[in-house]
Amino acid sequence: MDTQVWIEALRRHVLPALGDGWELAGDSLVHTPVGWTAARVVPQPSQYGSAFFLHAQVQLLAEPEPESYTCGFRLGRWEAPGTPAAYAPIAAQVVDAIVSRAVPFFDRYGSLDGYLSHLKERSADLDPGQEWIDVLLDEELTYVHLLLGDLPAAEVAAAYAGRAAERNREDPHPLDWVEEAAGRVSRVIAAARRDPAEAREMLAGHARANADELWLAGRATPVLSR
């Protein structure tokens, strides 16, 4: 897959067909406006041949690790042609997949309230019999609750993150990333106890950094408001 050919095909064929509310961000499409979450259609070249996949993703920009998205699905697989003009028939299929499948998904999960629904669905899928604790889920729950102005719910999620760190320290082979995630949560929740605006600004700093990382700044500038 030639990325530059793909980007030019998006400009020529896909963006005009999608119309208002879509912008190009690097090699991806972003559904605007962008707020605390970013709804994107992202290409993934296949390891074999010229095929590529498209994924619909909603990412919480307040999360410090933009590549750790959990809210998304695969839209489809296509063979990549060699020229922008040859993309025309594929582009029609891509547009149809975006409109019929990605947009309803973004409508459901693309807001803060929608993303909270996604996190609750993930939480319900965890197996309580295995006593599995997902510290990254706890981290995102903490941040979303804070952004929605629910400090008590954020405290509950942060406590679970603390428990995950305690379990990790008891393991013969502790994982650094678990401790790091729990540490981030601890710092943000401590700031929220002092002043919710302080915690919100910490999360806004994460969001601005992720916007730069994801090619959103200057194209679809995040509006970090409720």
Accessible surface in RSA format (square Angstrom, percent):
REM  Atomic radii and reference values for relative SASA: ProtOr
REM  Chains: A
REM  Algorithm: Lee & Richards
REM  Probe-radius: 1.40
REM  Slices: 20
REM RES _ NUM      All-atoms   Total-Side   Main-Chain    Non-polar    All polar
REM                ABS   REL    ABS   REL    ABS   REL    ABS   REL    ABS   REL
RES MET A   1    53.09  27.5   3.19   2.1  49.89 118.8   5.24   4.5  47.84  63.4
RES ASP A   2    78.29  54.8  64.27  64.0  14.02  33.1  26.77  63.0  51.52  51.4
RES THR A   3    57.16  40.7  53.15  53.9   4.01   9.6  27.53  37.0  29.63  44.8
RES GLN A   4   128.91  72.1 123.64  90.4   5.27  12.6  58.11 123.7  70.79  53.7
RES VAL A   5    23.55  15.5  21.85  19.8   1.70   4.1  23.54  20.5   0.01   0.0
RES TRP A   6     5.15   2.1   5.15   2.5   0.00   0.0   5.15   2.7   0.00   0.0
RES ILE A   7    18.65  10.6  18.65  13.9   0.00   0.0  18.65  13.4   0.00   0.0
RES GLU A   8    54.42  31.2  54.40  41.2   0.02   0.1  18.09  35.0  36.33  29.7
RES ALA A   9     1.05   1.0   1.05   1.6   0.00   0.0   1.05   1.5   0.00   0.0
RES LEU A  10     0.16   0.1   0.16   0.1   0.00   0.0   0.16   0.1   0.00   0.0
RES ARG A  11   129.69  54.5 116.59  59.4  13.10  31.2  40.99  56.0  88.70  53.8
RES ARG A  12   124.89  52.4 100.85  51.4  24.04  57.2  36.68  50.1  88.21  53.5
RES HIS A  13    47.59  26.0  35.49  24.7  12.11  31.0  26.60  27.4  20.99  24.4
RES VAL A  14     1.72   1.1   1.72   1.6   0.00   0.0   1.72   1.5   0.00   0.0
RES LEU A  15    35.81  19.9  31.89  22.8   3.93   9.9  32.17  22.6   3.64   9.8
RES PRO A  16    88.20  64.3  54.39  49.6  33.81 122.9  66.72  55.1  21.48 133.5
RES ALA A  17    65.50  60.2  27.51  42.5  37.99  86.4  39.14  55.1  26.36  69.8
RES LEU A  18    23.95  13.3   1.06   0.8  22.90  57.6   2.22   1.6  21.74  58.5
RES GLY A  19    35.60  43.9   0.00   N/A  35.60  43.9  30.51  83.7   5.09  11.4
RES ASP A  20   149.43 104.7 121.47 120.9  27.96  66.1  43.10 101.4 106.33 106.0
RES GLY A  21    26.47  32.6   0.00   N/A  26.47  32.6  16.18  44.4  10.29  23.0
RES TRP A  22    23.85   9.6   8.42   4.1  15.44  36.2   0.00   0.0  23.85  38.7
RES GLU A  23    59.89  34.4  57.15  43.2   2.74   6.5  25.87  50.0  34.02  27.8
RES LEU A  24    25.76  14.3  19.05  13.6   6.70  16.9  19.05  13.4   6.70  18.0
RES ALA A  25     2.04   1.9   0.00   0.0   2.04   4.6   0.00   0.0   2.04   5.4
RES GLY A  26    17.43  21.5   0.00   N/A  17.43  21.5  14.29  39.2   3.13   7.0
RES ASP A  27    52.24  36.6  49.21  49.0   3.04   7.2   5.03  11.8  47.22  47.1
RES SER A  28     2.83   2.4   2.40   3.2   0.43   1.0   0.49   1.0   2.33   3.3
RES LEU A  29     1.72   1.0   1.67   1.2   0.05   0.1   1.67   1.2   0.05   0.1
RES VAL A  30     0.00   0.0   0.00   0.0   0.00   0.0   0.00   0.0   0.00   0.0
RES HIS A  31    44.80  24.5  40.67  28.3   4.13  10.6  28.10  29.0  16.70  19.4
RES THR A  32    30.59  21.8  19.12  19.4  11.47  27.3   9.45  12.7  21.14  32.0
RES PRO A  33   120.84  88.1  99.63  90.8  21.21  77.1 102.82  84.9  18.02 112.0
RES VAL A  34     2.31   1.5   0.05   0.0   2.26   5.4   0.93   0.8   1.38   3.8
RES GLY A  35    19.73  24.3   0.00   N/A  19.73  24.3  15.64  42.9   4.09   9.2
RES TRP A  36     7.45   3.0   3.31   1.6   4.14   9.7   3.31   1.8   4.14   6.7
RES THR A  37    11.22   8.0   7.46   7.6   3.76   9.0   0.17   0.2  11.05  16.7
RES ALA A  38     0.31   0.3   0.00   0.0   0.31   0.7   0.31   0.4   0.00   0.0
RES ALA A  39    10.78   9.9   7.97  12.3   2.81   6.4   7.97  11.2   2.81   7.5
RES ARG A  40    20.24   8.5  20.24  10.3   0.00   0.0   0.00   0.0  20.24  12.3
RES VAL A  41     2.09   1.4   0.88   0.8   1.21   2.9   0.88   0.8   1.21   3.3
RES VAL A  42    25.37  16.7  25.37  23.0   0.00   0.0  25.37  22.0   0.00   0.0
RES PRO A  43    13.38   9.7   2.48   2.3  10.90  39.6   2.48   2.0  10.90  67.7
RES GLN A  44    82.35  46.0  81.34  59.4   1.01   2.4  25.13  53.5  57.22  43.4
RES PRO A  45    73.55  53.6  63.02  57.5  10.53  38.3  63.02  52.0  10.53  65.4
RES SER A  46    23.50  19.9   8.74  11.7  14.76  34.0   2.04   4.3  21.46  30.1
RES GLN A  47   163.88  91.6 124.60  91.1  39.28  93.5  50.14 106.7 113.74  86.3
RES TYR A  48   173.64  81.1 165.62  94.2   8.02  20.9 129.06  97.0  44.58  55.0
RES GLY A  49    73.60  90.8   0.00   N/A  73.60  90.8  43.59 119.6  30.01  67.2
RES SER A  50    47.59  40.2  42.26  56.4   5.33  12.3  28.12  59.9  19.47  27.3
RES ALA A  51     1.28   1.2   0.54   0.8   0.74   1.7   0.54   0.8   0.74   2.0
RES PHE A  52     0.00   0.0   0.00   0.0   0.00   0.0   0.00   0.0   0.00   0.0
RES PHE A  53    30.22  15.1  30.22  18.7   0.00   0.0  30.22  18.3   0.00   0.0
RES LEU A  54     0.47   0.3   0.47   0.3   0.00   0.0   0.47   0.3   0.00   0.0
RES HIS A  55    26.24  14.3  26.24  18.2   0.00   0.0  20.58  21.2   5.66   6.6
RES ALA A  56     0.00   0.0   0.00   0.0   0.00   0.0   0.00   0.0   0.00   0.0
RES GLN A  57    12.39   6.9  12.39   9.1   0.00   0.0   0.14   0.3  12.25   9.3
RES VAL A  58     0.07   0.0   0.07   0.1   0.00   0.0   0.07   0.1   0.00   0.0
RES GLN A  59     5.94   3.3   5.77   4.2   0.17   0.4   3.45   7.4   2.48   1.9
RES LEU A  60     5.36   3.0   0.00   0.0   5.36  13.5   0.00   0.0   5.36  14.4
RES LEU A  61     1.16   0.6   0.83   0.6   0.33   0.8   1.16   0.8   0.00   0.0
RES ALA A  62     0.00   0.0   0.00   0.0   0.00   0.0   0.00   0.0   0.00   0.0
RES GLU A  63     5.08   2.9   5.08   3.8   0.00   0.0   4.39   8.5   0.69   0.6
RES PRO A  64    31.49  23.0  13.84  12.6  17.65  64.2  16.25  13.4  15.24  94.7
RES GLU A  65    65.02  37.3  64.28  48.6   0.73   1.7  16.70  32.3  48.32  39.5
RES PRO A  66    19.29  14.1  14.74  13.4   4.55  16.5  18.60  15.4   0.69   4.3
RES GLU A  67   128.93  74.0 102.94  77.9  25.99  61.9  73.15 141.5  55.78  45.5
RES SER A  68    31.87  26.9  17.34  23.1  14.53  33.5  25.16  53.6   6.70   9.4
RES TYR A  69    81.16  37.9  61.63  35.1  19.52  50.8  39.02  29.3  42.13  51.9
RES THR A  70    53.64  38.2  27.14  27.5  26.50  63.2  34.04  45.7  19.61  29.6
RES CYS A  71     1.64   1.2   0.37   0.4   1.27   3.0   1.27   3.2   0.37   0.4
RES GLY A  72    30.80  38.0   0.00   N/A  30.80  38.0   1.31   3.6  29.49  66.0
RES PHE A  73    57.27  28.7  44.98  27.9  12.29  32.0  56.00  34.0   1.27   3.6
RES ARG A  74   124.58  52.3 109.17  55.6  15.41  36.7  35.58  48.6  89.00  53.9
RES LEU A  75     8.22   4.6   0.00   0.0   8.22  20.7   0.17   0.1   8.05  21.7
RES GLY A  76    19.44  24.0   0.00   N/A  19.44  24.0  19.44  53.4   0.00   0.0
RES ARG A  77   134.77  56.6 108.79  55.5  25.98  61.9  37.43  51.2  97.34  59.0
RES TRP A  78    28.60  11.5  23.83  11.5   4.77  11.2  23.68  12.6   4.93   8.0
RES GLU A  79    90.59  52.0  84.73  64.1   5.86  14.0  59.65 115.4  30.94  25.3
RES ALA A  80    13.11  12.1   1.00   1.6  12.11  27.5   1.32   1.9  11.80  31.3
RES PRO A  81    31.46  22.9  14.96  13.6  16.50  60.0  27.12  22.4   4.33  26.9
RES GLY A  82    62.32  76.9   0.00   N/A  62.32  76.9  35.87  98.4  26.46  59.2
RES THR A  83    71.94  51.2  71.61  72.6   0.33   0.8  65.49  88.0   6.45   9.8
RES PRO A  84    24.52  17.9  24.52  22.4   0.00   0.0  24.52  20.2   0.00   0.0
RES ALA A  85    64.31  59.1  53.75  83.0  10.56  24.0  55.44  78.1   8.87  23.5
RES ALA A  86    47.13  43.3  29.93  46.2  17.20  39.1  41.15  58.0   5.98  15.8
RES TYR A  87     2.61   1.2   2.61   1.5   0.00   0.0   1.82   1.4   0.80   1.0
RES ALA A  88    45.31  41.7  37.42  57.7   7.89  17.9  38.36  54.0   6.95  18.4
RES PRO A  89    87.37  63.7  75.90  69.2  11.46  41.7  85.12  70.3   2.24  13.9
RES ILE A  90    25.77  14.7  25.77  19.2   0.00   0.0  25.77  18.6   0.00   0.0
RES ALA A  91     4.44   4.1   3.29   5.1   1.15   2.6   4.44   6.3   0.00   0.0
RES ALA A  92    65.72  60.4  50.50  77.9  15.22  34.6  58.94  83.0   6.78  18.0
RES GLN A  93    99.15  55.4  91.70  67.0   7.45  17.7  36.32  77.3  62.82  47.6
RES VAL A  94     0.62   0.4   0.62   0.6   0.00   0.0   0.62   0.5   0.00   0.0
RES VAL A  95    20.81  13.7  20.81  18.8   0.00   0.0  20.81  18.1   0.00   0.0
RES ASP A  96    93.77  65.7  89.05  88.6   4.72  11.2  23.39  55.0  70.38  70.2
RES ALA A  97    11.45  10.5   9.36  14.4   2.09   4.8  11.41  16.1   0.04   0.1
RES ILE A  98     0.00   0.0   0.00   0.0   0.00   0.0   0.00   0.0   0.00   0.0
RES VAL A  99    82.34  54.2  76.15  68.9   6.19  14.9  76.15  66.2   6.19  16.8
RES SER A 100    63.30  53.5  38.75  51.7  24.55  56.6  41.61  88.6  21.69  30.4
RES ARG A 101   106.24  44.6  98.41  50.2   7.83  18.6  44.55  60.9  61.69  37.4
RES ALA A 102     0.00   0.0   0.00   0.0   0.00   0.0   0.00   0.0   0.00   0.0
RES VAL A 103    35.76  23.5  35.76  32.4   0.00   0.0  35.76  31.1   0.00   0.0
RES PRO A 104    67.94  49.5  58.86  53.7   9.08  33.0  62.53  51.6   5.41  33.6
RES PHE A 105    38.11  19.1  32.73  20.3   5.38  14.0  37.34  22.6   0.77   2.2
RES PHE A 106     7.36   3.7   2.24   1.4   5.12  13.3   2.42   1.5   4.94  14.1
RES ASP A 107   107.43  75.3  74.57  74.2  32.86  77.7  31.93  75.1  75.50  75.3
RES ARG A 108   151.43  63.6 133.54  68.1  17.89  42.6  48.01  65.6 103.42  62.7
RES TYR A 109    16.47   7.7  16.47   9.4   0.00   0.0   7.31   5.5   9.16  11.3
RES GLY A 110    18.91  23.3   0.00   N/A  18.91  23.3   8.79  24.1  10.12  22.7
RES SER A 111    63.66  53.8  52.48  70.0  11.18  25.8  50.78 108.1  12.88  18.1
RES LEU A 112    15.78   8.8  10.33   7.4   5.46  13.7  10.33   7.3   5.46  14.7
RES ASP A 113    73.12  51.2  68.88  68.6   4.24  10.0  29.83  70.2  43.30  43.2
RES GLY A 114     7.08   8.7   0.00   N/A   7.08   8.7   6.43  17.7   0.65   1.5
RES TYR A 115     0.31   0.1   0.31   0.2   0.00   0.0   0.00   0.0   0.31   0.4
RES LEU A 116    20.41  11.4  20.41  14.6   0.00   0.0  20.41  14.3   0.00   0.0
RES SER A 117    50.38  42.6  46.82  62.5   3.56   8.2  18.51  39.4  31.87  44.6
RES HIS A 118    15.58   8.5  15.58  10.8   0.00   0.0   5.93   6.1   9.65  11.2
RES LEU A 119     0.00   0.0   0.00   0.0   0.00   0.0   0.00   0.0   0.00   0.0
RES LYS A 120   118.18  57.7 111.62  68.5   6.56  15.6  64.76  58.3  53.42  56.9
RES GLU A 121    69.96  40.2  64.73  49.0   5.23  12.5  45.00  87.0  24.96  20.4
RES ARG A 122    51.34  21.6  48.65  24.8   2.69   6.4  23.32  31.9  28.02  17.0
RES SER A 123    48.56  41.0  40.39  53.9   8.17  18.8   7.15  15.2  41.42  58.0
RES ALA A 124    85.09  78.2  48.43  74.7  36.66  83.4  60.47  85.2  24.62  65.2
RES ASP A 125   122.11  85.5  91.11  90.7  31.00  73.3  30.32  71.4  91.79  91.5
RES LEU A 126    53.16  29.6  44.02  31.5   9.14  23.0  46.24  32.5   6.91  18.6
RES ASP A 127    73.82  51.7  66.68  66.4   7.14  16.9  30.16  71.0  43.66  43.5
RES PRO A 128   118.72  86.5  97.05  88.5  21.67  78.8 107.71  88.9  11.01  68.4
RES GLY A 129    64.16  79.1   0.00   N/A  64.16  79.1  37.16 102.0  27.01  60.5
RES GLN A 130   135.32  75.7 111.33  81.4  23.99  57.1  30.68  65.3 104.63  79.4
RES GLU A 131   116.08  66.6 100.05  75.7  16.03  38.2  36.96  71.5  79.12  64.6
RES TRP A 132   148.88  59.7 134.05  64.9  14.82  34.8 128.72  68.6  20.16  32.7
RES ILE A 133    33.37  19.0  17.34  12.9  16.03  38.6  19.78  14.2  13.59  36.9
RES ASP A 134    22.57  15.8  19.89  19.8   2.68   6.3   1.68   4.0  20.89  20.8
RES VAL A 135     3.90   2.6   2.39   2.2   1.51   3.6   2.39   2.1   1.51   4.1
RES LEU A 136    54.70  30.5  54.09  38.7   0.62   1.5  54.34  38.2   0.37   1.0
RES LEU A 137     3.16   1.8   3.16   2.3   0.00   0.0   3.16   2.2   0.00   0.0
RES ASP A 138    12.46   8.7  12.46  12.4   0.00   0.0   0.00   0.0  12.46  12.4
RES GLU A 139     0.00   0.0   0.00   0.0   0.00   0.0   0.00   0.0   0.00   0.0
RES GLU A 140     6.21   3.6   6.21   4.7   0.00   0.0   3.28   6.4   2.93   2.4
RES LEU A 141    23.06  12.8  23.06  16.5   0.00   0.0  23.06  16.2   0.00   0.0
RES THR A 142     0.00   0.0   0.00   0.0   0.00   0.0   0.00   0.0   0.00   0.0
RES TYR A 143     0.00   0.0   0.00   0.0   0.00   0.0   0.00   0.0   0.00   0.0
RES VAL A 144     0.00   0.0   0.00   0.0   0.00   0.0   0.00   0.0   0.00   0.0
RES HIS A 145    22.05  12.0  22.05  15.3   0.00   0.0   8.94   9.2  13.11  15.3
RES LEU A 146    24.43  13.6  10.78   7.7  13.65  34.3  11.33   8.0  13.10  35.3
RES LEU A 147     3.97   2.2   0.47   0.3   3.49   8.8   0.64   0.4   3.33   9.0
RES LEU A 148    38.49  21.4  12.86   9.2  25.64  64.4  14.32  10.1  24.17  65.1
RES GLY A 149    68.03  83.9   0.00   N/A  68.03  83.9  35.23  96.7  32.80  73.5
RES ASP A 150    58.84  41.2  55.27  55.0   3.57   8.4  17.40  41.0  41.43  41.3
RES LEU A 151    56.06  31.2  54.73  39.2   1.33   3.3  54.81  38.5   1.25   3.4
RES PRO A 152    97.68  71.2  90.33  82.3   7.35  26.7  96.20  79.4   1.49   9.2
RES ALA A 153    25.08  23.1  16.88  26.0   8.20  18.7  22.55  31.8   2.53   6.7
RES ALA A 154     0.00   0.0   0.00   0.0   0.00   0.0   0.00   0.0   0.00   0.0
RES GLU A 155    50.53  29.0  46.41  35.1   4.12   9.8  26.91  52.0  23.62  19.3
RES VAL A 156    90.64  59.6  86.66  78.5   3.97   9.6  90.54  78.7   0.09   0.2
RES ALA A 157     6.02   5.5   2.96   4.6   3.07   7.0   5.91   8.3   0.12   0.3
RES ALA A 158    11.34  10.4   4.92   7.6   6.42  14.6   5.18   7.3   6.16  16.3
RES ALA A 159    61.04  56.1  47.18  72.8  13.86  31.5  58.45  82.3   2.59   6.9
RES TYR A 160   101.70  47.5 101.54  57.8   0.16   0.4  54.71  41.1  46.99  57.9
RES ALA A 161     0.71   0.7   0.71   1.1   0.00   0.0   0.71   1.0   0.00   0.0
RES GLY A 162    30.45  37.6   0.00   N/A  30.45  37.6  28.90  79.3   1.55   3.5
RES ARG A 163   103.03  43.3 101.64  51.8   1.39   3.3  43.47  59.4  59.56  36.1
RES ALA A 164     7.12   6.5   3.38   5.2   3.74   8.5   4.56   6.4   2.56   6.8
RES ALA A 165     1.49   1.4   1.49   2.3   0.00   0.0   1.49   2.1   0.00   0.0
RES GLU A 166    97.78  56.1  95.12  72.0   2.66   6.3  26.44  51.1  71.34  58.2
RES ARG A 167   101.62  42.7  94.70  48.3   6.92  16.5  39.50  54.0  62.11  37.6
RES ASN A 168    15.51  10.7   9.59   9.3   5.93  14.3   8.25  19.9   7.26   7.0
RES ARG A 169   139.95  58.8 113.82  58.0  26.13  62.2  58.79  80.3  81.17  49.2
RES GLU A 170   135.74  77.9 102.72  77.7  33.01  78.6  50.02  96.8  85.72  70.0
RES ASP A 171    67.35  47.2  56.90  56.6  10.45  24.7  11.07  26.1  56.28  56.1
RES PRO A 172   115.63  84.3  82.50  75.2  33.13 120.4  94.73  78.2  20.90 129.9
RES HIS A 173   147.87  80.8 138.89  96.5   8.97  23.0  97.80 100.8  50.07  58.3
RES PRO A 174    74.92  54.6  57.19  52.1  17.73  64.5  57.20  47.2  17.73 110.2
RES LEU A 175    87.09  48.5  84.90  60.7   2.19   5.5  86.68  60.9   0.41   1.1
RES ASP A 176   112.22  78.6 104.93 104.4   7.28  17.2  27.08  63.7  85.14  84.9
RES TRP A 177   115.33  46.3 113.06  54.7   2.28   5.3 100.47  53.6  14.87  24.1
RES VAL A 178    12.87   8.5  12.87  11.6   0.00   0.0  12.87  11.2   0.00   0.0
RES GLU A 179    65.81  37.8  63.38  47.9   2.43   5.8  44.71  86.5  21.10  17.2
RES GLU A 180    99.64  57.2  91.54  69.3   8.10  19.3  41.42  80.1  58.22  47.5
RES ALA A 181     0.10   0.1   0.10   0.2   0.00   0.0   0.10   0.1   0.00   0.0
RES ALA A 182     9.92   9.1   6.06   9.4   3.86   8.8   6.56   9.2   3.37   8.9
RES GLY A 183    22.15  27.3   0.00   N/A  22.15  27.3  21.22  58.2   0.92   2.1
RES ARG A 184    36.60  15.4  35.37  18.0   1.24   2.9  20.34  27.8  16.27   9.9
RES VAL A 185     2.10   1.4   2.10   1.9   0.00   0.0   2.10   1.8   0.00   0.0
RES SER A 186    65.22  55.1  60.84  81.2   4.38  10.1  26.48  56.4  38.74  54.3
RES ARG A 187   140.99  59.2 133.74  68.2   7.25  17.3  65.51  89.5  75.48  45.7
RES VAL A 188     1.91   1.3   1.91   1.7   0.00   0.0   1.91   1.7   0.00   0.0
RES ILE A 189     6.29   3.6   6.29   4.7   0.00   0.0   6.29   4.5   0.00   0.0
RES ALA A 190    34.12  31.4  31.82  49.1   2.29   5.2  32.74  46.1   1.38   3.7
RES ALA A 191     0.12   0.1   0.12   0.2   0.00   0.0   0.12   0.2   0.00   0.0
RES ALA A 192     1.56   1.4   0.44   0.7   1.12   2.6   0.44   0.6   1.12   3.0
RES ARG A 193   141.22  59.3 110.24  56.2  30.98  73.8  47.01  64.2  94.21  57.1
RES ARG A 194   156.82  65.8 120.23  61.3  36.59  87.1  74.29 101.5  82.52  50.0
RES ASP A 195    66.12  46.3  64.81  64.5   1.31   3.1  17.45  41.1  48.67  48.5
RES PRO A 196    92.09  67.1  87.56  79.8   4.53  16.5  88.60  73.1   3.50  21.7
RES ALA A 197    63.96  58.8  53.37  82.4  10.59  24.1  57.66  81.2   6.30  16.7
RES GLU A 198    67.36  38.7  59.10  44.7   8.26  19.7  34.26  66.3  33.09  27.0
RES ALA A 199     1.50   1.4   1.50   2.3   0.00   0.0   1.50   2.1   0.00   0.0
RES ARG A 200    76.91  32.3  74.89  38.2   2.02   4.8  42.93  58.7  33.98  20.6
RES GLU A 201    96.59  55.5  92.77  70.2   3.82   9.1  53.21 102.9  43.38  35.4
RES MET A 202    65.13  33.7  54.18  35.9  10.95  26.1  58.88  50.1   6.25   8.3
RES LEU A 203     0.28   0.2   0.28   0.2   0.00   0.0   0.28   0.2   0.00   0.0
RES ALA A 204     7.15   6.6   7.15  11.0   0.00   0.0   7.15  10.1   0.00   0.0
RES GLY A 205    29.27  36.1   0.00   N/A  29.27  36.1  22.96  63.0   6.31  14.1
RES HIS A 206    44.40  24.3  40.72  28.3   3.68   9.4  23.82  24.6  20.58  23.9
RES ALA A 207     0.00   0.0   0.00   0.0   0.00   0.0   0.00   0.0   0.00   0.0
RES ARG A 208   117.68  49.4 114.86  58.6   2.81   6.7  63.33  86.5  54.35  32.9
RES ALA A 209    61.08  56.2  49.29  76.1  11.80  26.8  55.50  78.2   5.58  14.8
RES ASN A 210     5.70   3.9   5.67   5.5   0.03   0.1   0.03   0.1   5.67   5.5
RES ALA A 211     1.65   1.5   1.65   2.5   0.00   0.0   1.65   2.3   0.00   0.0
RES ASP A 212    97.07  68.0  77.00  76.6  20.07  47.5  29.28  68.9  67.79  67.6
RES GLU A 213   119.07  68.4 100.11  75.7  18.96  45.1  22.86  44.2  96.21  78.6
RES LEU A 214    21.68  12.1  19.11  13.7   2.57   6.4  20.87  14.7   0.81   2.2
RES TRP A 215   146.69  58.9 142.50  69.0   4.19   9.8 120.87  64.4  25.83  41.9
RES LEU A 216     0.00   0.0   0.00   0.0   0.00   0.0   0.00   0.0   0.00   0.0
RES ALA A 217    43.15  39.7  30.28  46.7  12.87  29.3  30.57  43.1  12.58  33.3
RES GLY A 218    75.41  93.0   0.00   N/A  75.41  93.0  38.28 105.0  37.13  83.2
RES ARG A 219   108.32  45.5  87.24  44.5  21.08  50.2  23.51  32.1  84.80  51.4
RES ALA A 220     6.19   5.7   0.21   0.3   5.98  13.6   6.19   8.7   0.00   0.0
RES THR A 221    91.57  65.1  79.17  80.3  12.39  29.5  61.71  82.9  29.86  45.1
RES PRO A 222    19.59  14.3   6.61   6.0  12.98  47.2   6.61   5.5  12.98  80.7
RES VAL A 223    88.03  57.9  82.20  74.4   5.83  14.1  85.69  74.5   2.34   6.4
RES LEU A 224    42.65  23.8  17.53  12.5  25.12  63.2  17.66  12.4  24.99  67.3
RES SER A 225    67.80  57.3  53.19  71.0  14.61  33.7  38.64  82.3  29.16  40.8
RES ARG A 226   173.12  72.7 117.28  59.8  55.84 132.9  64.71  88.4 108.41  65.7
END  Absolute sums over single chains surface
CHAIN  1 A    11120.3       8836.1       2284.2       6237.6       4882.7
END  Absolute sums over all chains
TOTAL         11120.3       8836.1       2284.2       6237.6       4882.7
